[in-house]
Amino acid sequence: MSLEPLGADPEGVAATTKARGFRPKHLVTGPSRDDKSFLGHPGGLPWMLQVEMWERFSWYGMRAILVYFITDTMAHGGLGLPINAGQVVMASYGAAVLLMTIPGGIFADRILGPWMSTLWGGLIIMTGHVILAIPEALTSWIGLIFIAIGTGFIKPNLSTVVGGLYDDGDPRRDQGFLYFYMSINIGSLFAPIITGLLKDHYGYHVGFIAAAIGMALGLIAFFHGRSKLRDFAFDIPSPLAPGEGRRMILRTVGIVAVGAILVTGFKALLGEWTSAIAYSLFAFASVTALGYFLTMFRSSKVTARERGHLRAFIPLWVGQVLFTMIFEQAAGKMATFAKDNTNGHIVGSWSVEPEQYQTINPAAVLILAGLLGMWFRRREGKFPNTPQKFAISVFIIGATALMMAFGFQSWPGGDMLAPWWFLAVVFVIQTVAELFMNPIGLSTATKLAPKKFASQNMTLWLLASACGQGLASVMIERTKNLGDVVFYVGLGVVTILVAVVLFVIAPWTQAKMKDVDSTVEEADA
């Protein structure tokens, strides 16, 4: 796998070619500011928002019932894995999906272009959900592999298509991505409710079919809206030169071989396939992330100023690893707590089903994002600056780990069940941590990226989440005989200690990134 800048052209071939296939004859031309056909934004935006909404409906709908499917008995239509193994699989699967964004980005930059890569990703996801709906254990695992591959193709490229609707300097870009972020949460808000109801009445596999239908609706919108896009969506920025395709195939075979050796080696050491895959994914994500860091630090294309930015990026990246390790347990240990340790009864005939807890986070995002955004604007140039926001997020997410430890200790299940509101409160607090971390993290990753490695730095940011979920899968496996309380206490204490360190070094981090942090620049103006 090459770590050269994806936009580079080392062999002197043409910098850009056009993707063939479904490219329409007539695309939007002229300055992007002249295209105001959707609420003052480009006409292609609503079609891309529908794609993201339905793709997230598809993903979060499947994710809401997946751990229950994996751990339910075969007699009830599940795969029959033990609860701990199911939680390991969930965390490992999240890491695998994020790792697939690496080939997804390479295919877009070198072979297909962002639009075609997104289209293929959606088709693969839809196929995966259909295969997952077949009531056989083997087809279930095959379907999950398809969904991971397809999501890896959509995740980095659909946002690229949206970004291509706006020229550089178009002030509407940030608001366009705000609409994009809202579409994510709208899709993920309703998906768990629908797939959960279908699962309860007709079984898991009908729930997975609903996810396939959602992806199909997204693809219809994506195909229909293609003529509303600009030429950028169909460009291949760095096409393969003669002979590069063969070298890419050889590299891919080598990476697959290394992965197979890792899994086989860990299987021999640990004796379980689920544990072997978890350790292998964590090792692969960590080594890949280290490779990206070393490549950028050692590259002659990176200036001394940009190396300072990379040094500032390191503690923020570590914070994202720890944040993800705890936050993504929403579909793992927290989902298990909702099912086995929570009394969902509210009042009268009102109750909350386990899957419906997955709707709390997107609902809280829709409510709190605007409020926190206004607070951030009022605090520009004051506490908290960007590194302090990261530290606050890591501290809050660490505190929620201790809350979950308290929950498992106080309500171990059986006749001792938590009140319905306890887990809801934890989800809301985690959403606050998310809003301090994720939107700011995406923006900061682009600001601190070396110019020649902009794409790789975004991949590196995604690898932080992959490392976090991979580390979580390893920790779940290591604490299987110690219990959920020990798991969460350990994560919570370590995370809070790291948050304190992030607070202490925040002035140093801010000094390294001061020249790219707009908040500081505005305050100094």
Sequence and secondary structure as in RCSB ss.txt:
>XXXX:A:sequence
MSLEPLGADPEGVAATTKARGFRPKHLVTGPSRDDKSFLGHPGGLPWMLQVEMWERFSWYGMRAILVYFITDTMA
HGGLGLPINAGQVVMASYGAAVLLMTIPGGIFADRILGPWMSTLWGGLIIMTGHVILAIPEALTSWIGLIFIAIG
TGFIKPNLSTVVGGLYDDGDPRRDQGFLYFYMSINIGSLFAPIITGLLKDHYGYHVGFIAAAIGMALGLIAFFHG
RSKLRDFAFDIPSPLAPGEGRRMILRTVGIVAVGAILVTGFKALLGEWTSAIAYSLFAFASVTALGYFLTMFRSS
KVTARERGHLRAFIPLWVGQVLFTMIFEQAAGKMATFAKDNTNGHIVGSWSVEPEQYQTINPAAVLILAGLLGMW
FRRREGKFPNTPQKFAISVFIIGATALMMAFGFQSWPGGDMLAPWWFLAVVFVIQTVAELFMNPIGLSTATKLAP
KKFASQNMTLWLLASACGQGLASVMIERTKNLGDVVFYVGLGVVTILVAVVLFVIAPWTQAKMKDVDSTVEEADA
>XXXX:A:secstr
   S TT  TT   S EE  SS  S  B S GGG  TBTTB TTHHHHHHHHHHHHHHHHHHHHHHHHHHHS GG
GTS    HHHHHHHHHHHHHHHHHTHHHHHHHIIIII HHHHHHHHHHHHHHHHHHHTSS HHHHHHHHHHHHHH
HHHHHHHHHHHHHTTS TT TTHHHHHHHHHHHHHHHHHHHHHHHHHHHHHH HHHHHHHHHHHHHHHHHHHHHG
GGGSBGGGGEESS   TTHHHHHHHHHHHHHHHHHHHHHHHHHHHS HHHHHHHHHHHHHHHHHHHHHHHHHH T
TS HHHHHHHHHHHHHHHHHHHHHHHHGGGGTHHHHHHHHSB  EEETTEE  GGGGGGHHHHHHHHHHHHHHHH
HHHTTTSSS HHHHHHHHHHHHHHHHHHHHHHHHH  BTTB B HHHHHHHHHHHHHHHHHHHHHHHHHHHHSS 
GGGHHHHHHHHHHHHHHHHHHHHHHHHHTTTT HHHHHHHHHHHHHHHHHHHHHHHHHHHHHHTTT HHHHHHH 
